[in-house]
Amino acid sequence: MPKDPCNVKSTLVRPRLFTFDVFGTIVDWRAGLREALGAHPVSDRDFDRLIDLQGELEQGPFRRYAEIVSESLVRVLRLSREEADRIGATAGTWPLFADSAPALRRLARIAPRAATTNSDIAHGEDVQRALGSRLEGWICAEDVRAYKPDQRIWQEAAERMRVPYGRDWWHVSAYADYDLRTAARVGLTRVFVQRPHCRPGEADHVVSDLDALADIAEDS
């Protein structure tokens, strides 16, 4: 079992940039996948197997995220390739967490917001359409030809958003294993979001949802 999340620092640094993991943090990917699968059940254990296999595939030769989702569904759930391809291509239409859009609007009044996401360009268009507005940046694996935890994603974000690594860059994720660990390595403020499916670990701030993050950021 993953260890409980813990706050390791309490000093608030006014954010200059927010970056976000998307699938699992902004988008409810477990609910979305279950909805996409319809009558085909997926247990919590199978969902963990899916994302663990996706993580393994992401470290191999570059493939678009839609293809990785498809491959994981074929191998773990024994879906047909046609059905798996359809689900992988439409992952960007999976539902947002209820707090995502309103909280992101609040955060926009504080600092620019960018996605740093293991996904495709097309997924970004779908997610931002659902949000009702565009983020100031969308840095995805298809752009960089690499997946987190590869530090090239972070470097691309720094260059594109014109913000150097530092404590005034807040990275927000429900996944401390592949995401917040790299954020710590490059010296960012780490915000762990306790989503229904998450991978806890050390963080500078632990929040229940993005509304709680906006509360903290507004007080910084």
C-alpha positions in Angstrom: 0.0 0.0 0.0 1.3 3.5 -0.7 2.3 5.5 2.3 0.1 8.3 3.6 0.7 11.8 2.0 2.5 14.2 4.2 3.3 17.9 4.2 7.0 18.4 4.4 7.1 22.2 4.3 4.7 24.8 5.5 6.1 28.1 4.1 3.9 29.6 1.5 5.6 31.0 -1.6 3.4 33.1 -3.9 3.0 31.1 -7.1 4.4 32.5 -10.3 3.2 29.4 -12.3 0.9 26.5 -11.8 1.5 23.2 -13.7 -0.9 20.3 -13.6 -1.0 16.7 -14.2 -4.2 16.1 -16.2 -5.4 12.5 -16.2 -6.3 11.6 -12.6 -5.9 15.2 -11.4 -8.1 17.4 -13.6 -9.9 14.5 -15.5 -11.5 11.6 -13.6 -9.8 9.0 -15.8 -11.0 6.0 -13.7 -14.7 7.1 -14.0 -14.2 8.0 -17.6 -12.7 4.6 -18.5 -15.5 2.8 -16.7 -18.1 4.8 -18.6 -16.3 4.2 -21.9 -16.2 0.4 -21.2 -19.9 0.2 -20.6 -20.9 -3.3 -19.6 -17.3 -4.4 -19.4 -16.4 -4.2 -15.7 -13.0 -2.8 -14.5 -12.0 -3.4 -10.9 -9.8 -1.1 -8.9 -7.1 -3.7 -9.2 -7.4 -3.9 -13.0 -7.3 -0.1 -13.2 -4.0 -0.1 -11.3 -2.7 -2.8 -13.7 -3.7 -0.7 -16.7 -1.9 2.5 -15.5 1.2 0.5 -14.4 1.4 -1.1 -17.8 0.9 2.3 -19.4 3.8 3.6 -17.4 6.0 0.7 -18.6 5.0 1.3 -22.2 5.7 5.1 -21.9 9.4 4.3 -21.1 9.9 2.4 -24.4 10.1 3.7 -27.9 7.8 6.7 -28.3 4.2 6.0 -29.1 1.2 8.4 -28.9 -0.8 8.1 -25.6 -3.9 7.0 -27.5 -1.9 4.0 -28.7 -0.6 3.2 -25.2 -4.1 3.3 -23.7 -5.2 1.0 -26.5 -2.4 -1.4 -26.0 -3.0 -1.6 -22.2 -6.7 -2.3 -22.7 -5.9 -5.1 -25.1 -3.3 -6.7 -22.9 -5.0 -6.3 -19.5 -8.8 -6.4 -20.3 -8.5 -8.4 -23.5 -10.5 -5.8 -25.5 -10.6 -6.0 -29.2 -8.1 -3.7 -30.9 -10.9 -1.8 -32.6 -12.7 -1.0 -29.3 -9.4 -0.3 -27.5 -8.4 2.2 -30.3 -11.7 4.0 -30.0 -11.3 4.4 -26.2 -7.7 5.6 -26.5 -8.6 8.2 -29.1 -11.5 9.6 -27.0 -9.8 9.7 -23.6 -9.8 13.5 -23.7 -13.6 13.5 -23.5 -13.6 11.7 -20.1 -15.3 13.7 -17.4 -13.7 16.4 -15.4 -13.7 16.3 -11.6 -16.5 18.7 -10.5 -14.1 21.2 -9.0 -11.7 21.3 -11.9 -13.2 24.0 -14.1 -14.2 26.5 -11.4 -11.0 26.1 -9.4 -8.9 26.6 -12.5 -10.8 29.9 -13.2 -9.9 31.0 -9.6 -6.3 30.1 -10.1 -6.1 32.0 -13.4 -6.4 35.2 -11.3 -3.2 34.3 -9.4 -0.8 32.9 -12.0 -0.6 31.3 -15.4 -1.7 27.7 -15.6 -0.1 25.0 -17.8 -0.7 21.3 -18.2 2.3 19.0 -18.2 0.7 15.8 -19.3 1.4 12.3 -20.5 -1.2 12.6 -23.3 -1.7 13.7 -26.9 -2.3 17.1 -28.6 -5.9 16.0 -29.5 -6.6 15.0 -25.9 -5.6 18.6 -24.9 -8.1 20.1 -27.3 -10.9 17.9 -25.9 -10.0 18.6 -22.2 -9.8 22.4 -22.7 -13.1 22.4 -24.6 -14.7 20.7 -21.5 -13.0 23.2 -19.2 -14.7 26.0 -21.2 -11.4 27.9 -21.7 -7.8 27.3 -22.6 -5.0 27.1 -20.2 -2.0 29.4 -20.8 0.1 26.3 -21.7 -0.4 22.7 -22.7 2.8 20.7 -22.7 2.1 17.1 -23.6 4.1 14.0 -24.4 3.3 14.1 -28.1 4.9 17.6 -28.2 8.1 16.5 -26.4 8.2 12.9 -27.7 8.8 11.8 -24.1 6.7 10.9 -21.1 6.9 12.0 -17.4 9.0 11.4 -15.3 11.4 12.3 -18.2 12.7 15.7 -17.3 12.4 16.9 -20.9 8.7 17.6 -20.1 9.6 19.9 -17.3 12.3 21.7 -19.3 9.9 22.3 -22.2 7.4 23.8 -19.7 10.1 26.1 -18.2 11.1 27.3 -21.7 7.6 27.7 -23.0 6.2 29.4 -19.9 9.4 31.4 -19.4 9.6 30.5 -15.7 12.8 28.9 -14.2 12.7 26.1 -11.8 12.0 27.3 -8.3 9.6 27.3 -5.3 7.3 29.8 -7.0 6.4 27.2 -9.6 3.7 25.0 -8.0 3.2 21.6 -9.6 -0.1 19.9 -8.8 -0.8 16.2 -9.1 -2.6 13.2 -7.6 0.5 11.1 -8.4 3.5 11.4 -6.2 5.3 8.4 -7.7 6.0 9.5 -11.3 5.1 13.2 -11.0 5.8 14.9 -7.7 9.1 13.0 -7.3 10.5 14.8 -10.4 9.0 18.1 -9.3 11.0 17.7 -6.1 14.2 17.0 -8.0 14.0 20.2 -9.9 13.0 22.3 -6.9 9.3 23.0 -7.3 6.6 23.4 -4.8 4.7 20.1 -4.8 0.9 20.0 -4.3 -0.6 16.6 -3.8 -4.4 16.3 -4.6 -6.2 13.5 -2.8 -8.3 12.2 -5.6 -10.3 9.0 -5.3 -7.5 7.3 -7.2 -4.1 8.6 -6.3 -0.5 7.6 -5.5 0.4 9.4 -2.3 3.9 10.6 -1.2 5.8 13.6 0.1 4.4 17.0 -0.8 4.7 20.6 0.3 0.9 20.9 0.4 -1.8 18.3 0.6 -5.3 19.3 -0.6 -8.6 17.5 -1.0 -9.4 19.0 -4.4 -8.5 22.0 -6.6 -10.8 24.3 -4.7 -8.7 23.7 -1.6 -5.6 24.5 -3.7 -7.2 27.8 -4.8 -7.9 28.7 -1.1 -4.2 28.1 -0.2 -2.9 30.0 -3.2 -5.2 33.0 -2.6 -3.7 33.3 0.9 -0.1 33.1 -0.3 
